[in-house]
Amino acid sequence: MGLFNFFKKNEEPENEGILEEIAEDLKEAVEEIKEEIEEAVEEVREEIAEEIEEIEEEAEPERKKGFFGRLIEGLGKTRKSILSGVDSVLGGFSSIDEDLFEELEEVLIMADIGVNTTVEIVDRLRKRVKREGTKDPQEIKGMLIEEITAMLEEGSDDDFSFPSPSVVLVIGVNGVGKTTTIGKLANNLKKDGRKVLLAAADTFRAAAIDQLEVWGERSGIEVIKHAENTDPAAVVFDAVNAAKTRKTDVLICDTAGRLHNKKNLMEELKKIAKVTEREYPDANREVLLVLDATTGQNALQQAKLFKEVADITGIILTKLDGTAKGGIVIAIKNELNIPVRYIGVGEGIEDLQPFDAAGFAKALFGE
């Protein structure tokens, strides 16, 4: 027994040495595997980052292309309304005479371009045909496109943006998408890095305050509000002071748009204007009118009425997608001498975009 214990004791140091060597080898192997895994993970991360970057680079032009594509598609009915009628008229004449111009006028008026604007366009065409000695009726189509495009681009300010600080009053009748448009505009401005604040000053319209709050929560933008039926000017007063304190870039105020009583509306807007001028004299002030493009000539009439009671600085035209009355943009631009600032061609947040006269003209004629 003692001899067995002797040999056993002599074997233990040798076994321990072997085990230690194995443990060291395993440790080194684990470290190598760990390093290899970390390197592999880092390579995968870099590949994923590169792929994401490529996707984002591809997505940006696709997004822009998507909006322009939707604009082209949305104006399809308007384009058909204008150009198919024009083709029909021109195809019925072998020479250019006054009858041709009169029929052309009818087609353009039916396309919601408006009487006054149509008369001006056709008058330009008459003078140009005479000046250039044009004989072929088919050449008038190209001239028409060029004249409408020039009319849209006259005095256009495609680089428009709100200077900081700005107080923007937004007006419009119920149903045109005023509050929704404000939500989209605020969201887009915030995405552009602007600090935005909203004011729920349309206090007499049911659910208007709640609707604006939902948009504020969705975009992470604070909404200044009072109880329903309170004085709109008081809401704007608080909002203006909050905007000053917080160094807000753009304060957007959802204000009333009741045209059935122009006197009350005028007084309300004057009161709000006085508040902004007194409390924030350094701020740039804008009054934007929201119009529904699907109403055609009614939108033009609304704009004329609002112009009587408010100093409108710009127009937002919504619901241009899928309407045959997109020609109203031309009439508004030409007759009111008020710039179209934004257009909407869908329900999505990014479907509200700054108005680009040249881009709109290209989409209108499918160029």
C-alpha angles and dihedrals in degrees: 000000000000092000091053091052090050093057092042092054091049092052096051098072091049092050091046090053092051091049091050090052091049091048091051091049091049091048091051091047091050091049091050092048090047091052091047091050092049091049091048092048091049091050090051091048091051091048091050091048090051091048091049090049091050091048091050091048090050093043095056097063089038090055091050091043089049092056093046089046091052089048091053090047093044091052092048094102092046091047091050091046092054105034100037089053091046092049090050093052096044092046090058095059131069093187138026116259140143093274089061092053092048093052089046089055091054092052094050093046090052088053089063094250087130134239099267095045092045092052089051093048094048091046089054089050092051092052093045094049089051093044094048096037093234116183105169113083090209091067089065091072092064090045090051092053091049093049094049091046091050090048091053093047096046108118091346117163104205092168093060117145135157111263117224120286103029133162111204121194113198120200135176142132122273114281100030093100097254100152093040089051090051089052092051093045092049092048093050092048091051090050087054089059098260121141106235135190128186129212122200098212097148087092099157098058115090114249093358091119093048092047092053091047090055090053090047092053091045092054098034092244123140119241121209109212145162131197120292117280094020123134109288091211089059090055091049090048091057092042094051092051091047090050091052093048094048095041091237117188097210129018111193117197121199101214136177127284108187109147097175089082107035094174094058091044091050092050091048094051092045090052092050091047091052090051093052093045093048098041099036110023093159094057124101110240126214132178112200122191118208115213132182109233092204090069092065112187091013088066090055091050091049090052091051092051094047089048088061092059104030139042095238114198099180146002132229112203114201135189096031090147114100100001127124089207099074088117086082087082089068092049094048092047093048105036104038100037087219116131119241102231103179139012130198123213102171149001098273123101092243092048088086106081139165111271112257108192096199093045092048091050091050091049092045092057096033094242 
